[in-house]
Amino acid sequence: MLKIALSGCNGRMGHVIADIVSTREGMEIVAGFDINTASSGAFPVFDDPFAFDGACDVIIDFSNASSTDRLLDYAVQRGIPAVICTTGHSAEQLDKIRAASAKVPLFRSGNMSIGINLMTELLRKSAAVLGDKYDVEIIEKHHNQKLDAPSGTALMLADAVADALPYEAEYVYDRHERREKRPAHEIGISAIRGGTIVGEHTVMFCGRDEIIEIKHTALSREVFAVGAVDAAAYMAGCAQPGIYDMNDVIASRGK
C-alpha cells in the first residue's frame, strides 16, 4: 500500500486529490498537513509536518509557498520523496529546493497537467523553427482567488520557449510606463484574474502576416490532481536524490 502525506489537504486541490486517491487501489492518504486542522475522519490533519511520526512513502504538496521551507526540512530529515505542486516560490526557496534535492528525490513542475507538459515540447520545437522572426506573447487566465501572477505555468512555458530561441529573451510583465516600439527579444507575459477560470494558457508566435497560437485550457482541477497522484506513484519508487518532473513520468509510461 502506497502511503501518502498530503500537504494543503484542506485546500481546493487537497480535497480533489483526496477524492482521487480514495478511488485508486493500492494507495491511501495517511496524514494531512494544513493550517486548518479540520479533519473529515479519513486521516489525521496536523498543522506541522513534524507532528506526524507515522510511516509515509511520499508527500504531495499543494499548499502555499510559505509552507515550503518547513516541508522541505521534514522531507529531508525523514528521507521522504516529495511532489511539490505549489508555485510562487521566491528565489531563495528555489535554491533551497535545489539543495534539498541533493539529499532526497523531489518532483517539481509549474503545472501537473500531462497536456501542459506536452505543450512545452511543442513550444520548444516551434521556437526552434520560428527563431527570431516571430514575436512571442503569453497570456494566462486564472480564477480571482489565485495569489501569484504570472502563474508558475506561464513561466514554465516561457522558459520552454526561451530555451529554444537563438537569443537571450527578456521577460516583460508590464508595459504601461513604456513609450517605445516592442524590442525584438522580448517575451511578453500577461495575467488575467477573474471569476472561476480554472486555467487557460495561450502562447502566440506573431510574425509578418501570420499568427500561430498554441493553447491549453483546463476545464476542472481534476487534471492537475490526477497528474499529482501519478507523480506521487512514480516518485515513491525513486531512490536517487535529484529533481524530477512530468517528463520523467511521461517517459516511464513508455517503458
Secondary structure by P-SEA (a helix, b strand, c coil): cbbbbbcccccaaaaaaaaaaaacccccccccccccccccccbbbbcccccccccccbbbbcccccaaaaaaaaaaaabbbbbcccccccaaaaaaaaaaaacbbbbbbccccaaaaaaaaaaaaaaaaacccbbbbbbbbbcccccccccaaaaaaaaaaaaacccbbbbbccccccccccccccbbbbbbbcccccbbbbbbbccccbbbbbbcccccaaaaaaaaaaaaaaaaaccccccccaaaaaaaaac
